[in-house]
Amino acid sequence: MENRMSVKTFNGQFLPRRTSIREKEKPTRTKHYLEFLVHYDAELVQADGPIRVIKCKTGADLPLENKGKLQMVKALLDEFATVDATNEAIGNYRASHS
């Protein structure tokens, strides 16, 4: 028996490759942070100083380590640019995943 490889020709055009569902969803770097803030019903607040992460109902600060909080806030602000836009994204995530 011969080992032959058959090659199909097709007018010089490549067929588009099917994309999987995961490729269609736009992955965000901050999805886990949004899930975390929605779970604890928290938002970002800035008033005359550093940005704080507070619970919406009580207004109390979430007990987070400084390094972790800074990393989370930096990533959120890198993606959403402002505190208000970040809080809007948290609200949108809360509405779409409730």
MODELLER restraints for C-alpha pairs under 7 A, 6 or more apart:
rsr = mdl.restraints
at = mdl.atoms
rsr.add(forms.Gaussian(group=physical.xy_distance, feature=features.Distance(at['CA:30:A'], at['CA:75:A']), mean=6.63, stdev=0.5))
rsr.add(forms.Gaussian(group=physical.xy_distance, feature=features.Distance(at['CA:30:A'], at['CA:76:A']), mean=6.27, stdev=0.5))
rsr.add(forms.Gaussian(group=physical.xy_distance, feature=features.Distance(at['CA:33:A'], at['CA:72:A']), mean=6.62, stdev=0.5))
rsr.add(forms.Gaussian(group=physical.xy_distance, feature=features.Distance(at['CA:34:A'], at['CA:90:A']), mean=5.86, stdev=0.5))
rsr.add(forms.Gaussian(group=physical.xy_distance, feature=features.Distance(at['CA:34:A'], at['CA:93:A']), mean=7.00, stdev=0.5))
rsr.add(forms.Gaussian(group=physical.xy_distance, feature=features.Distance(at['CA:37:A'], at['CA:43:A']), mean=6.62, stdev=0.5))
rsr.add(forms.Gaussian(group=physical.xy_distance, feature=features.Distance(at['CA:38:A'], at['CA:90:A']), mean=6.60, stdev=0.5))
rsr.add(forms.Gaussian(group=physical.xy_distance, feature=features.Distance(at['CA:38:A'], at['CA:94:A']), mean=5.86, stdev=0.5))
rsr.add(forms.Gaussian(group=physical.xy_distance, feature=features.Distance(at['CA:40:A'], at['CA:55:A']), mean=6.89, stdev=0.5))
rsr.add(forms.Gaussian(group=physical.xy_distance, feature=features.Distance(at['CA:41:A'], at['CA:55:A']), mean=5.70, stdev=0.5))
rsr.add(forms.Gaussian(group=physical.xy_distance, feature=features.Distance(at['CA:41:A'], at['CA:56:A']), mean=5.88, stdev=0.5))
rsr.add(forms.Gaussian(group=physical.xy_distance, feature=features.Distance(at['CA:42:A'], at['CA:53:A']), mean=6.49, stdev=0.5))
rsr.add(forms.Gaussian(group=physical.xy_distance, feature=features.Distance(at['CA:42:A'], at['CA:54:A']), mean=5.31, stdev=0.5))
rsr.add(forms.Gaussian(group=physical.xy_distance, feature=features.Distance(at['CA:42:A'], at['CA:55:A']), mean=4.17, stdev=0.5))
rsr.add(forms.Gaussian(group=physical.xy_distance, feature=features.Distance(at['CA:42:A'], at['CA:56:A']), mean=5.30, stdev=0.5))
rsr.add(forms.Gaussian(group=physical.xy_distance, feature=features.Distance(at['CA:43:A'], at['CA:53:A']), mean=5.70, stdev=0.5))
rsr.add(forms.Gaussian(group=physical.xy_distance, feature=features.Distance(at['CA:43:A'], at['CA:54:A']), mean=5.68, stdev=0.5))
rsr.add(forms.Gaussian(group=physical.xy_distance, feature=features.Distance(at['CA:43:A'], at['CA:55:A']), mean=6.49, stdev=0.5))
rsr.add(forms.Gaussian(group=physical.xy_distance, feature=features.Distance(at['CA:43:A'], at['CA:56:A']), mean=6.49, stdev=0.5))
rsr.add(forms.Gaussian(group=physical.xy_distance, feature=features.Distance(at['CA:43:A'], at['CA:87:A']), mean=5.90, stdev=0.5))
rsr.add(forms.Gaussian(group=physical.xy_distance, feature=features.Distance(at['CA:44:A'], at['CA:51:A']), mean=6.50, stdev=0.5))
rsr.add(forms.Gaussian(group=physical.xy_distance, feature=features.Distance(at['CA:44:A'], at['CA:52:A']), mean=5.68, stdev=0.5))
rsr.add(forms.Gaussian(group=physical.xy_distance, feature=features.Distance(at['CA:44:A'], at['CA:53:A']), mean=4.73, stdev=0.5))
rsr.add(forms.Gaussian(group=physical.xy_distance, feature=features.Distance(at['CA:44:A'], at['CA:54:A']), mean=6.38, stdev=0.5))
rsr.add(forms.Gaussian(group=physical.xy_distance, feature=features.Distance(at['CA:44:A'], at['CA:83:A']), mean=6.31, stdev=0.5))
rsr.add(forms.Gaussian(group=physical.xy_distance, feature=features.Distance(at['CA:44:A'], at['CA:87:A']), mean=6.48, stdev=0.5))
rsr.add(forms.Gaussian(group=physical.xy_distance, feature=features.Distance(at['CA:45:A'], at['CA:51:A']), mean=5.61, stdev=0.5))
rsr.add(forms.Gaussian(group=physical.xy_distance, feature=features.Distance(at['CA:45:A'], at['CA:52:A']), mean=5.20, stdev=0.5))
rsr.add(forms.Gaussian(group=physical.xy_distance, feature=features.Distance(at['CA:45:A'], at['CA:53:A']), mean=6.36, stdev=0.5))
rsr.add(forms.Gaussian(group=physical.xy_distance, feature=features.Distance(at['CA:46:A'], at['CA:52:A']), mean=6.17, stdev=0.5))
rsr.add(forms.Gaussian(group=physical.xy_distance, feature=features.Distance(at['CA:52:A'], at['CA:61:A']), mean=6.84, stdev=0.5))
rsr.add(forms.Gaussian(group=physical.xy_distance, feature=features.Distance(at['CA:53:A'], at['CA:61:A']), mean=5.74, stdev=0.5))
rsr.add(forms.Gaussian(group=physical.xy_distance, feature=features.Distance(at['CA:53:A'], at['CA:62:A']), mean=5.85, stdev=0.5))
rsr.add(forms.Gaussian(group=physical.xy_distance, feature=features.Distance(at['CA:54:A'], at['CA:60:A']), mean=5.33, stdev=0.5))
rsr.add(forms.Gaussian(group=physical.xy_distance, feature=features.Distance(at['CA:54:A'], at['CA:61:A']), mean=4.26, stdev=0.5))
rsr.add(forms.Gaussian(group=physical.xy_distance, feature=features.Distance(at['CA:54:A'], at['CA:62:A']), mean=5.43, stdev=0.5))
rsr.add(forms.Gaussian(group=physical.xy_distance, feature=features.Distance(at['CA:55:A'], at['CA:61:A']), mean=6.41, stdev=0.5))
rsr.add(forms.Gaussian(group=physical.xy_distance, feature=features.Distance(at['CA:55:A'], at['CA:62:A']), mean=6.53, stdev=0.5))
rsr.add(forms.Gaussian(group=physical.xy_distance, feature=features.Distance(at['CA:76:A'], at['CA:86:A']), mean=6.55, stdev=0.5))
rsr.add(forms.Gaussian(group=physical.xy_distance, feature=features.Distance(at['CA:77:A'], at['CA:83:A']), mean=6.97, stdev=0.5))
rsr.add(forms.Gaussian(group=physical.xy_distance, feature=features.Distance(at['CA:77:A'], at['CA:86:A']), mean=6.98, stdev=0.5))
rsr.add(forms.Gaussian(group=physical.xy_distance, feature=features.Distance(at['CA:80:A'], at['CA:86:A']), mean=5.47, stdev=0.5))
